[in-house]
Every structure is written in structure tokens, then in C-alpha cells.
Amino acid sequence: MNSVIKKAILPLVLLAAVGSVMAQPRYIDRAVEKDAYPNLQVAEARQEANIQDVMKRLSDFQHLVEMAREDRITNFNKIKEPNNFQHTLKNITFTPRNTYVRYVREDAENIFVGIGDKDQMLAQANEKIALANQHKIALKNLEFKQRDGIELTQFEFMRETVGTQCCVAVGSRRKSISLYYRQAANQQPEAQQELTLDMVIIRVVEDHQRNGVKNVEVIIDPTPLDEDMNDIMVFQRYNVHVPQISVLGAMSNTTNYPHRYRFKKKFYNRLNEHFYRLMMLVDNYASKGDNDYNEKLIEEVEKTLEY
């Protein structure tokens, strides 16, 4: 190899090396942040308390899991026996506008749809966790355990003016929350199921089909009821770009970069509160049928006294 070629290659090698160094994530020092930015840490703790309060309220919807599971079985039975009217009775008959509810079983294959290959995503996530552990951010590897859950999805069409046509559907937006529960350790077969909220997964999808732009975000909270939120992971993919994975505990919370505080206040807390209100409506609607029947029953009984 002559000297001219060597001189041309050397800058490219150096540039590639510098680029790889610059691409490495800069991990924060939580102890330094605590001393240097105490007010931000206090503000973050308040948001964590708010989020934990919402999570505790979301955990109270455990009874909807079995109701949704029974509805799923009923739906399949209705297909098998269309003339059996017993299969038309459902537990969850009404949902808020532009929403639907379904029973789900925890499956990593489905969780990472639109993000990437399950095994590859898990491997990359655990690499991020191992790196965080090296920087004194104690985290456990991400695991999926086939837990039962309920999923609520809210959707809307994206509409734009195309030429002379107004409000043309050009895509869709969807956001969903999946609440996965685990059974109590000493659960008796005859006793009523005691379920504890054990994992929360939020998915946000924006699909602009006319422009060919799609953004998918999956937020996994593996321990929603504890005070530690460092283990929340965000998976994000834009179009066919390489998926990006972020660990919340490894984000900064400084004056210039208050990322953890902004995520908890501007996004996670607001979204969880929104889903809680929707779940409350689902829960109230689920009892509407029985209440309507009882209302009519009482009215009929009262009429018997009109003589």
C-alpha cells in the first residue's frame, strides 16, 4: 500500500474512531446530581409520589382481568355456536368513545411488535441494564412471565386537507396501557383470586400512512408499585431506523437536562392519569347492565302497590 493511500485512509479511520467514542452514552453520577441540584431531586420525588398513587389506583382494576378473559371465551363460543344466545352475554359491554378493552397474556413477541426482534430487543435491553449497574444504578434484567392482564386502547384517525378535500384520513394514532397481574403466593383454588399489579406496559403509535412515517414507543415499567422508577425502560423506533433503548434511571436530572423530571411530569404521570380515568369509565360501564335491570325491576315492584 503506497503512502498516498495510507494518508487518505488514516483520517477516515480516526474519524470513525472519534465517531464511535462520541456515540457512547454519557452516564450520570446520581450522587453528584443529588448534591448539586437538590431542588430538582425534590421535584422529581414529588412526581414519583404522584405516579405511585396512580399506579396503586390502577391496581384496583384486577377484577376486570377475569371479566375480560370470560368475554374472550364467550366470543369464541359465540362463533362455534351462533344460535346459543347465552354466548351473547358479556361482562364488559360498554367502553368510552374510541376505545376498546381486551384480555391479554404477557408475551414478549407481541410486546415488541413494531420495535424489533424479541430476542434482540431483550439482549440490547439487558446490555443497557448491565451498563447502568456498572454506574451504580441497581437494576434487574428484564423478564416476562406469562402473566394475565387487561389492555385498554384509545385510537383516533389523523385527518388533513388533501387538495380540495377536507378532513381526509391519512393515518392513525393509538395509545394503550396493559396491566399485568400476578397471583398471590398462597392462593387457594376455591378462594377468590387475589391479584397484584406486577407490570405496566404503555404503547404509543403514530402512523402517518400518507407520508409513510411511523413512530412506535413502548414504555415498560417492570415494578409499578414500588418507589424505585429507575428500571422503567423506553423502546422507540422511527420508521425503519435502528430501535433506540433508554433506561430512565440513566437519564440526567440537572438544570440543563432535567430529563427524568420532564419524563415523569410531562408524560408518564399525565398519561397514567388519563388511562386511569378511562379505566374508571370502563369499570362503571361494566356494571351498567345489571344496574339498568335492577332499576327496571324496582320500578315494576313499585307499580304493584298502585291499587
ABEGO torsion letter per residue (X at the ends): XBAAAAAAAAAAAAAAAAAAAAABBBBBBAAAAAAABAAAAAAAAAAAAAAAAAAAAAAAAAAAAAAAAAAAAAAAAAAABAABAAAABBABABBBBGBBBBBBBBBAAAAABGAEBAAAAAAAAAAAAAAAAAAGBBBBBBBBAGBBBBBBBBBBBBBBBBEABBGBBAEBBBBBBBBBBBBBABBBAABBBBBBBABBBBBBBBBBAAAGBBBBBBBBBABAABABAAABBBBBBBEABBBBBBBAAABBBBAABBAAAAAAAAAAAAAAAAAAAAAAAAAAAAAAAAAAAAAAAAAAAAAAABX
